[in-house]
């Protein structure tokens, strides 16, 4: 036997053929001295994933590569020692613990292995009990929730018939201390050993190495509390470091390209979504998402959808989870389930298509935060708009770079109908007051045909020049300040003729007013009607350009040949119109 871990690892590698290991996950074809396949780590139609018998793999598409251990780490979403354990099992070797004299680590390893065996035996007993006459009530409950037998098997669901597990484990040679240490048994005041989940539907919690590490139990009778109970934390189960659904999501990721994970709250959410065909789901087994769970998530995907229950507790949990996930560098979107429903209820009522529609409407993290914050204010009231902006700007301090701050300044400005320069000033003042670093925020210079034309048109409307034709500008406006100024013009128009004095009154609130006056004064009264007409023609062309750009994107994305032809015809008409 090797004297140290390094030598033992070399011995393990000498017994493992990387081609055999990889072929356990994907089908390989030999060509030009190497083995090729479609990459299991990203979606592709032409094989670019190569394996050589020298012990290395590499994908020319996504650039993942390494030795057999790193392959198992990536494909099994585990850490280094997890991959080593998987390979050791394939090679028929046990993982030793090279410890210092007097170190009891080896004892704890034997204990862990013994507990894993006990939990596997317990899971098998519970599952057989579910399928027996004793499990009829649990099967009826699952049938009532539409959980098929195949799904019950996929998740190893079970039933705890009274104290049957205790007798079964005793027959298998497990003692009282082992059962209580594993968390499946408790001791009554009289000293009697009992199954802590007796009478409940059983959901095994399985880690990324497919080992049963704990159980969740759900009551079958309505009104009985607590509805869910987990086995206690043990030497093999730390709730804060595990996620439910790892064994099924790993299978889904190997079978097809999965670029995201949907985080839900409970076991039944994962199970129902899985059965509906949405298999990239995991649960935090409660409402408290931890940093360790976020890091575990990152092994599976960089993009996370968080879909907690629609009730108040679920919404609060969503907020906590968002901050933790963002802090770990994950891209996060929030799925809002309407009607206070949980994902399990929603997918059973509306099916896969209904839930996928919710995913398509998911909001980015900070958009969700800003929208939730806005629910506490009446944005039609000036005082509330101002109060909302003060709080909304504080949210932006959490952002990690100036580009993100800049983008969400625009979002808040549009939502609260307050000019962006005001927000920039508010942000800077708040940052200084709290001694925060202030990202350099530069407002984009407003130049070009659109700005020159719109400024003169607005000046002409407020100025009431003779010969200037009244036009609806709403379809042409792209600038937020111009929109706000035009809205005020229309408001004034409803009860009086707006004047340049009215425009001047907005100068303190909108910096664009100064530019509007500058543009307007360049034209004499005699020139005004002709310049106005030219400006409107320019605005029409700018609008058409935007439509053409959007249409081009639609044409590129359209797969239906009939729809594509209709879009092309519209494109031809617009481009011809813009050439005039």
N, C-alpha and C positions, 0 to 999 in steps of 0.2 A: 504493500500500500504506500501511496505517496506520503512524503514527510511534511509537505506544506501544500497550501491551497493552489498555488501556481502550478506545481507539478501535477496535482490532481486534475486541474483544468485542462492541461495539455493532454493528459491521458484520456479525458472525456472527449476532447476534440478529435483525437486519433481514432476513436471508436464511432464517430458520427460522420456520415456522408451527407454533405449539404444538399446534394441532388435529391437524395431520398427524403430528407426533411422537407424541402420546398415542394416536392411532388405530393406530399401529404396535404397540401393546400391548393395547388394549382397544377394543371396538366402541362407538362413540359415536352418540347419537341427538340430533338438534337439537330443542329445545323452548324457547319463550319467549326466543329470542335467545341461548341458551347451548347447549352440548353436554353431554349427561349419560351416565353409565355407572355400573355397579356398581363400587365402588372397588377398584382393584387392590392396595390396601395393607391392607385388612381384609375379612373375610367379610361379605357382606350380600346380601339378596334384592331389596331395593328400591333403585334407583339414587339415590345421594346425592352422587356425585362429579361436579363440574361443571368445565367448561373454557370460557373466553371467548376470543374472537379478539383481545382486547387483550393476550394473552400470559400470563394467569394461570390457575391451577387451584386448586380448593379442595374438600375433602370435608367435608360437614356431619355425617358420622358420626364419623370418627376425627380430624378437624380438621387433617389434613395439607394444606399449601398452599404456593404460591410461584410462581416463574416456570419457564420451560422447563428451565433448568439444574438447579434444585433438583428438578424432576420426574425428570429423568434420573438425578440422584444417588440419589434414593430408589428408583426402579424398577430401576436397574442396580447398586445397592449399591456405589457408587463415590464417590470424592472429587470435589472441584470440578474439578480438571484432567482427571480421567477423564471426567466428563460433558462438558466442553468438547471433548475429543478425539472423543467419539462424535458430538456435534453437528457438529463441523467436518467429519467424514467424510461426514455426511449432506448438508452444504451444499457439498461439493466444495472445501473450503478446507483448507490445511495450517496446523498450529499453529506460529506463529513463536516464536522465543526472542529477546526484546528484551534484548540483553546489552550490558554496558559494553565499551568498546574493549579488546581484548586478552583478553576472557573467552572461554574455549574451550567454553562450554556448547553453542553451536550445533554444534560438531564432535561432541560426545558424543551429541547428539540424532540426528545423521545416522548415527552408529555404532549407536545403539540401534535405529533403524529398519531398518538393514541386518541386524542380528542377528535381529530379529523375522522378517524375510523369510526368512533362512537357516533359522530354527527351523520356520517354517511349511512350507518346502520339505522339510525333514528329516522332519517328521511325515507329510507326504503320501507320501514315499518309503517310510517304515516301514510305513504302512498298506497300501499296494499290495503290499509284500513279504509281509505277513501273508496276503493273499488269493491270493498266487501259489503255485506249487509249492514254492518255497523255504521258505514259511511253514507247511508242513503239520504239522511237529512242534509248532509254537506253537499252531496251530488245534486239534490233537488235545488239547493240554494244556488249552486253554480249554473244549473240548467235555467233557473229563473233569471239569471243575469246574462244568459246567452253564451256562457263559456263552454266551448266544445271539448269533447274528450281529448282530442289531439292537442289542444292548448293546455289542458290539465297535465298531460304527459310532458309537454315541452318545458313547463315550469316546475314539474315534479310536485304538484299540489297534493296535499294529504289531509287526513283527519286524525285528531287525537281522541281515541275512544277511552275516556276515563283515565285510569292509571295503567292501561295495557302496555304502554311503552316501558314502564318501570320493570315489569315482570320480564318483558322481552329482553331488555338490556342485561338484566341479571343472568338470564339463561345464556347470554353471549359472553359472560365473564366480566362484565363491567361492575364496579363497585359503587357504593353510595357517594364517596368523595368525587369520583370521576364524573358521575351524573350531575352532581351539583356544580362542579367546576365547569362543565360544559354548558350549564345554564338550562338544561332540559328538566331538571328536577329541583324541587324545593322540599324543605322539612317543616312539617306542621308543629304546633306547640307540643303535641304529644310525642313528637319524634318520628312520626310516620312520613315516609318518602312519598311524594306525589308529583304527577306530571303538571308543570306550571301552566301548560296550554291545554289541559284536558277539556274536552268538549268543543274545541274550536276547529275551524278550518285552518289548515296549516299551509304556509307559504315559505318554502326554503329560501334562505339568502345564500347565494353562491358567489364566490369571489372570482377573480379573473383567471385563476388556475383551475376553475370548475370544482372547487372544494366547497362542501356545505359548511358554513361557518356559524350560522344562527338560523332561527326560525321566527316568522311572524305569525301570530294567531288571530283570527277574526271570529267574533261571536256570531252565532247563527240565529239567536233570538233577538227580535226587535226590542230596543230599549235597554238591553243589558249593557253595562259599562264596566271597564272601558271597552270600546268597540274593537280596538287593536291592542295587542300586547306583543312585545318582542322578548325573546330570551335575553338575559342580561349580557352585559359586555364581559368578555372573557379573554384569556390569553390568545385566542385565535379570532376574536371578533371585537373590533373597535368601530362603533357605529359612525364616528366622525370621519373615518378613513375609507368607508366602503360605500358603494352605490348598488342599488338593486337593479338587476337586468343585465349585468355584465356578460353572463354566459350567452344570452340570446343576441345581444348587439354585436358581439364578436363574430358570431356565426353569420349575421347579416352583412357585416363588413367584409368578410372573406368571400361571400357569395356575390356581392355586387358593390359598386362604388357608393359609399356613404360619406358625405362630406360634412355632416352635421349631427348633433345629438339633441334630442328633445328631452329636456329635464322636466319631470313631473313630480308630484308629491308622494303618491302612494303606490302600493303594489298593484291594486286593481286598475289603476290608470295605465301602467305599463302593460299589464296582461290584456286589457281590452284593446289598446292601440295595436299591440302585436297581432292580436287575432284579426283586426281589421286590415292588416297588411302594412302597418306603420311600425317597422321593427327597429328603428334607431332611437329607442327610448330607454331612459333610465330614471330611477327615482331616488330621492335623497332620504327616503324612509322617515318622513316627517317634514317639518317646516324649516329646520335649521341647516342651511347649506354651509359647509365649512370650507376653509382654505384647502385642507387636505383633499376634500372631495373635488374641488375645482381643479387641483393639479392632476388628480386621477382622470377627470374629464378630458383634460388637455391631451392625454395619451391617445384618445379616440378621435378627437376632431378639434379644430380651432374655432369652429362656429357653433354656438349654442342657442337653441330656442328654449326659453323658460316659460312653461305653461302650468302654473300652479292654479289651485282652485280659485273660482271666481268670488268666493266669500271674502269678508274683511280680513280674516286671518291669512288667507292665501295671498291677498294683495300685499299685506305687510311682509310676508315671507318673500314675495317676489322682489320687493325693494331691497331687502337685505341681501338676497341672492345676487341681484344685479351688481351691487357694489363689489362683492367678493369675486365674482367672475371677471368683471372688468379689471379689477386689481391684479388678476393673474394673466392678463393679456389676451383674454378670449373675446372674440367678436360676439356680441350678445343682442338678441332680438326678443321681444316679449309678445307672446301669443295671448290675446285677451279672449277668454271664453265667455260668451254672453249669458245673461240670465242667471248669474251666480252658480252655474253648473261647474262640475269638475270634468276633466278630459274624458274620464270613463263614461259619465252620463252622456256627454255630448257625442262621442263617437258611436255609442250604441243607438242614439236617436237619429243622427245624421250621416253615419257611415264614414268611410275613409275620405270620400270626396268632400264632405262637409268640413272635416277637420283639416284637410289639405288647403281648403279655401281660407281657413283661419290662419294657417301658416303663411299663406301668400300675403295676408294683411298684417303680418307681425310688424311691430314698430322697433326701430333701433333703440338701444338703451336710453339715450338722453332725450330722444323725442318722446318716449314713453314717460320719462320722469317729468318733462316739461308739461305734457298734456295732463298728467295726473295732478300736478300742482295747479294747473289752470282750473280744475274742477272746483277748487275752493274759492273762486273769484267770479264775479259777474263782469266779463270783459266788455260789456256794453256801457258800463259805468266808469267814468274817467278815474275816480278815486281807486276803484278796484284794479283798473288797468295798471296804474302807477304802482300799487302795492304788489301786484303780480310780477311786474318787471323787476322790482327790487329783489324779490325772492328768486326769480328765475335766473337772474344774473349770478346769484350766489351758486347755483347749480353748476354753472360753467367753470367755476374754480376747480372742479374735479377733473376736468378735461386735461389731457396730457400734452397737447400741442396747440400752437396758435391757429393752425389751419382749421382744427375742429371748433375752436372758440369762434372763429370768423364765421363758419357755416351756421352755427347755432345762434349767433347774433342775428343773422338774417331770419331764422326761423321764429325767434321771439318777437322780432320787429313786426313780422307779418301777422303773427298771432294776436299781439296786443295793439297793433296799429299805432306803434310809436316808432319814430325814425331811428335808424341804426346809429347815427352819431350820438344820440342821447344815451343809448345803451352802452356805447363805447366809453362815454364819460362816466356813466354809473359804474361800469366794470372797473375802470381805473381808480375811481375814488374808493370803492370797496376794497380793492386789492391793497391800496396804500394804507387804509385804515386797519387792515388785518395783517399788514406786513407780508403780503404775498407777492411773489414775482409776477410782473405784468408782461404777458406776451405782447410782442410788438404787433399792434393791430393797425393796419393801414387801409383806409377806405379806398376802394378802387376809384381811379380817376374816371370821371364821367365825361367821356369825349365821344365824338363820332356823329354820324348823320342823325341817328335817332335822337340824341340829346339836343342837338342844335334845333332840329325840327320841332320836337315836343315843347321845348322851352318857348319858342316863338308862338306856337299855337296857344299855349296856356296864357301867355302875355296878351295875345290878341283877344282871347275870350274875356279875361278880366277887364281889358282896356275898352272893350266894346267898340272897336274901330269900325267905321262904316265900310260896308262891302264885304265884311268877314262873315262867312257862312257858318252858322251853328252846326257843330258836328258832335256825334257821340264818340268820345275818345277811349272808352273803356276797353275796346278790343285791341287798341294799339299800345297801351301803357305797359311798360315792363319794369319801370323804376318805382320803388315803394313810396318815395317822397312825392313823385308826380301823381301817384294814385291818391295819396292823402289830400294833396292840394286840389285835385279834380273833384274828389268826393265833397270837399268843403265848397267848391264852386257850385256843384249841383244842389247842395243844401241851401246855399244863399239864393240860388236861382228860383227856388220854390216860393220865395216870398218877396224878393226884390231883385234889382239888377246889380250883379256883383261889379265892384270897381277895383281899380288898381290900389286904392287905399286898403281894401279888404285883403288883397294879395300881400301888401306890405305888412299888414298886421300879423302875418304868419311867418315873417322873416326870422324871428327869434327861435321859433320851433323847428323850422325847416331851412337849412343852409341853401337849398336849391333855389329859394326865392331870389336870392341875390343874383344867381346865374340867369334866372328867367328875366329879370329886369335888364341885365346886361345885354342879353340876346335881343330883347324887344326894342331897346332904344337904338339899335343899329339900323333900323328900318324906318323910313319916313312914312307918313300917313298915306301918301300917294302910292308908294310901293307895296303897302301892307296887303291888299287883296291878292296881288300876284304872288308875293312871297308866301302868303298863307296857303294858297292853292299848291304851290311847289312843295311846301312842307308836308301837306297832307298826302301828296303823291309819294313823297319820300317815306313817310310813315307806313303807307300801304305796301311799298316795296319791302321795307324792313320786316313787316308782319309776314309777308309771303315767304321771305327767306327763312324765317323761323319755322313756318309750316312745311317748307320744302325739306329742311333739315330733319324735322320730326318724321316726315313721310318717308325719307330715305331710310331711317332706322326701322320703320315699320316694314318697308319692302324687303330689307335685308333679313328680317326675322320671320316674314310670312312664308309658310310652307304650302298653303293651299294655292294651286295655280290660278284658280278663278279669282280668288280674293287678291292675289298678287297682280293680275292683269288689271283689275279695277283700280288698285292703288297706283299702278304705272300710268293709267290713263289720267288720273287726277294729278299725278306728278307732271305729266306732259303739259296739261292745261295751265297749271300754276307757273311752270317755268316759261311757257310762252307768254303768259300774262305779264310776267316780271321783266321780259325783254323789251316790252313796249315803252 
